[in-house]
Amino acid sequence: MERVWITGASSGIGQACAERYAADGAALVLTSSSAERLAPVAQRCRELGAAQVAVLPYDFSDPSGIEALTERAWEVLGGLDTALLNAGISQRTTVEDTSDEMIRKIMEVNYFSPVNIARALLPHLLGQGGGHIAVTTSIAGRFGFPLRCGYSSSKFAMYGFFETLQAEYYDRGIRVTIVCPGRVRTNISRYALDKGGVPHGKMDAGQAGGLSPEAAARKIVRAVRKGRREVLVGRGELVMTFIKRFFPGLCARLARRIKPM
C-alpha cells in the first residue's frame, strides 16, 4: 500500500493526482490552505477506494508551522513513500507592478515551503531506507515569461534545490521527480496575484485550452512510480523547453511575443 502526501490537493493537478492514487488503493494525506475545499476531495478519494484519507489544511505562506505539519503528515500514516509537493501560487503583474511583498509571498509558497518540507522529511526517509519526493515546477521555470517575474523565479529556484537533493542522496534511496507542467486547466490563474495583490479572478484563455487535470495526473503518477527524474506535462507549448535548450536566442524572441493571459 502506497502512502502518499499531496499538497495543493483541493483542486487541479493536486486533486486529480489524489483521485488517481485513491483509485489504486493508496493511503493519502491531503493538504491545502482550505479545509472546506479539501473536504469534498477527501470524500471523493474515499469513494474511489483510498485505504485511508487524512486532511491536514495549512497556509503555506506561513513558514512557522512547516516542520510540525511535516511531522504530522508522517505520523498519521505511519510513514510516507511519496510526497507530491504541488501547492503553488502565480501572478499576473509586470516587474513594475510587482511589490516586494508579492515576490516574498510567491517565494514562500512556491519555493521555501517545498524546500523546508523536503528538509524535514529527509531524516525520516533516510531512516526507512529511501522514499520519493515529487515537486511541481512549471515551464516558466525553464525560461522567463511575461507577467511572471516572481513566479518564474520561484520555479527556477526549485530546479536548483531539488536537482541538488537528488544528486546528494540518490545513492541512499532518495528519488526526486520534477513535474514541469505547461498549460493545464486548473484554477491557478483565478487565484494568481494581480496588481495590488488581489486575485486575478479568471482563467486565462491559453490555460482554458490546456491539458485536463485528469490527463496530467495520469502522466505524473506514472512518472513518479517509474522514478523518472523529470516529466513534462502539457501540449504543444512544451516545445518551448526544447527551443530554449537548443536555440536560446529564438526562445527569448518567442517569449517576448507570448500572450501571457
C-alpha positions in Angstrom: 0.0 0.0 0.0 1.4 3.3 -1.1 1.4 6.1 1.5 1.2 9.5 -0.3 1.2 13.1 0.9 -0.1 15.6 -1.6 -0.1 19.4 -1.1 -2.2 21.7 -3.2 -4.8 18.9 -3.2 -8.0 20.8 -3.2 -8.2 21.4 -6.9 -6.5 21.0 -10.3 -3.4 18.8 -10.6 -3.3 18.0 -6.9 -6.9 16.9 -6.7 -6.6 14.8 -9.9 -3.4 13.1 -8.6 -5.1 12.4 -5.2 -8.0 10.7 -7.0 -5.6 8.8 -9.2 -3.8 7.4 -6.2 -7.1 6.8 -4.4 -8.4 4.6 -7.2 -5.3 2.5 -6.8 -5.9 2.0 -3.1 -3.2 4.3 -1.7 -3.4 5.9 1.8 -3.4 9.7 1.5 -2.7 12.8 3.4 -4.2 15.8 1.7 -3.1 19.4 2.3 -4.2 22.8 1.0 -5.0 26.2 2.5 -8.7 25.5 2.7 -10.2 22.7 4.9 -13.6 23.5 3.3 -12.3 22.8 -0.3 -10.4 19.7 0.8 -13.5 18.0 2.4 -15.2 17.0 -0.9 -11.9 15.9 -2.4 -11.2 13.7 0.6 -14.7 12.2 0.4 -14.3 11.5 -3.3 -11.0 9.8 -2.6 -12.7 7.5 0.0 -15.4 6.6 -2.6 -12.7 5.8 -5.1 -11.1 3.3 -2.8 -8.4 5.0 -0.8 -7.1 2.9 2.0 -7.1 5.9 4.3 -7.5 9.7 3.9 -6.3 12.3 6.3 -6.9 16.0 5.8 -4.2 18.5 7.1 -5.1 22.1 6.0 -2.2 24.6 6.0 -1.5 28.0 4.7 2.0 27.7 3.1 2.6 31.5 3.2 3.3 30.9 6.9 6.7 29.2 7.4 6.4 28.8 11.1 4.4 25.5 11.2 6.0 23.7 8.3 8.1 21.3 10.4 5.2 20.4 12.7 2.9 19.9 9.6 5.5 17.5 8.1 5.8 15.6 11.3 2.1 15.2 11.5 1.8 14.1 7.9 4.5 11.4 8.6 2.8 10.2 11.7 -0.7 10.0 10.5 0.1 7.2 8.0 3.0 5.7 10.0 5.4 7.0 7.4 5.4 8.1 3.7 6.5 6.6 0.5 5.9 9.6 -1.7 5.4 13.3 -1.1 3.9 15.2 -4.1 4.7 18.9 -3.2 2.3 20.6 -5.6 1.0 23.7 -3.7 1.7 27.0 -5.5 0.6 30.5 -6.4 1.1 32.5 -9.5 0.9 36.2 -10.6 -0.2 38.4 -13.4 1.9 41.6 -12.9 4.7 43.3 -14.7 8.0 43.9 -12.8 7.0 47.5 -12.1 3.7 46.4 -10.6 5.1 43.5 -8.5 5.7 44.5 -4.9 8.4 43.1 -2.7 5.6 41.7 -0.5 4.2 39.8 -3.6 7.5 38.3 -4.5 8.2 37.2 -1.0 4.8 35.5 -0.7 5.3 33.7 -4.0 8.7 32.5 -2.9 7.4 31.4 0.5 4.6 29.3 -1.0 6.3 28.0 -4.2 10.0 27.6 -3.1 10.5 27.7 0.7 7.6 25.5 1.6 8.6 22.5 -0.5 12.2 23.0 0.3 11.5 23.1 4.1 9.2 20.1 3.8 11.9 18.2 1.9 14.4 19.1 4.6 12.1 18.0 7.4 11.2 14.7 5.6 14.7 13.8 4.7 15.8 12.2 8.0 12.6 10.1 8.1 13.0 8.9 4.5 16.7 8.1 5.1 15.8 6.2 8.2 13.3 4.0 6.4 15.8 3.3 3.6 14.5 5.8 1.0 11.5 7.5 -0.5 10.2 9.7 -3.3 9.8 13.5 -3.4 7.9 14.9 -6.4 7.7 18.7 -6.9 5.6 20.7 -9.3 7.5 23.4 -11.1 6.5 24.9 -14.5 7.8 25.6 -18.0 8.0 29.1 -16.6 10.9 27.7 -14.5 12.7 26.9 -17.8 12.5 30.4 -19.4 11.4 33.9 -18.4 7.8 34.5 -19.1 5.8 37.9 -19.3 3.9 38.8 -16.1 5.6 36.0 -14.1 8.7 37.6 -12.6 8.2 36.2 -9.1 6.6 33.0 -10.2 9.3 32.2 -12.7 12.0 33.0 -10.1 10.4 30.6 -7.6 10.2 27.8 -10.2 13.8 28.3 -11.5 15.0 28.1 -7.9 13.2 24.8 -7.3 15.2 23.1 -10.1 18.4 24.1 -8.3 17.5 22.8 -4.9 15.8 19.5 -5.9 18.4 18.5 -8.5 21.0 19.0 -5.8 18.9 17.0 -3.4 18.8 14.1 -5.8 22.5 14.3 -6.6 23.4 14.2 -2.9 21.1 11.4 -1.8 20.4 9.2 -4.8 22.7 6.5 -3.6 20.9 6.5 -0.2 17.5 5.7 -1.8 16.1 9.2 -2.3 14.3 9.7 -5.6 13.2 13.1 -6.9 10.7 13.7 -9.8 10.4 17.3 -11.1 7.0 17.8 -12.6 7.1 20.5 -15.2 3.6 21.5 -16.4 2.8 23.8 -19.3 -0.8 24.8 -19.7 -3.2 22.6 -17.6 -6.9 23.6 -17.0 -6.6 24.4 -13.3 -7.6 27.4 -11.1 -4.1 28.7 -10.7 -4.8 31.8 -12.9 -8.0 32.5 -10.9 -6.0 32.7 -7.7 -2.9 34.3 -9.2 -1.9 37.6 -7.7 -2.8 40.7 -9.7 -1.9 44.3 -9.2 -2.3 45.2 -5.6 -2.1 41.6 -4.5 -5.8 40.8 -5.4 -6.8 37.6 -7.1 -6.7 37.7 -10.9 -10.2 36.1 -10.8 -10.4 34.5 -14.2 -9.0 31.6 -16.2 -6.5 32.6 -18.9 -7.6 31.8 -22.4 -4.4 29.7 -23.1 -4.9 27.8 -19.9 -8.6 27.1 -20.6 -7.5 25.2 -23.7 -4.8 23.3 -21.9 -4.5 19.7 -20.9 -7.1 18.4 -18.5 -6.0 17.8 -14.8 -7.0 14.1 -15.2 -4.7 13.6 -18.2 -1.9 15.4 -16.4 -2.4 13.3 -13.3 -2.1 10.0 -15.3 1.2 11.2 -16.7 2.5 12.5 -13.4 1.6 9.4 -11.3 3.1 7.1 -13.9 6.3 9.1 -14.0 6.7 9.1 -10.2 6.1 5.4 -10.0 8.7 4.8 -12.7 11.2 7.0 -10.8 11.6 9.5 -13.7 13.9 12.5 -13.0 11.6 14.9 -14.8 8.2 14.8 -16.5 6.9 17.5 -18.9 3.1 17.8 -18.8 1.1 19.7 -21.4 0.6 20.0 -25.1 2.3 21.9 -27.9 3.6 24.7 -25.6 6.2 22.2 -24.3 8.2 22.7 -27.5 9.4 25.9 -25.9 11.5 23.9 -23.4 13.4 22.2 -26.3 13.8 25.5 -28.2 15.3 27.0 -25.0 17.8 24.1 -24.8 19.0 24.2 -28.4 18.1 27.7 -29.6 18.1 30.1 -26.6 18.1 33.2 -28.7 15.0 32.1 -30.6 13.3 31.2 -27.3 13.9 34.7 -26.0 12.3 36.2 -29.1 9.3 33.9 -28.9 8.9 34.6 -25.1 8.6 38.3 -25.9 5.6 37.5 -28.2 3.8 35.1 -25.9 0.3 36.3 -24.8 0.7 35.8 -21.1 -3.0 35.7 -20.4 
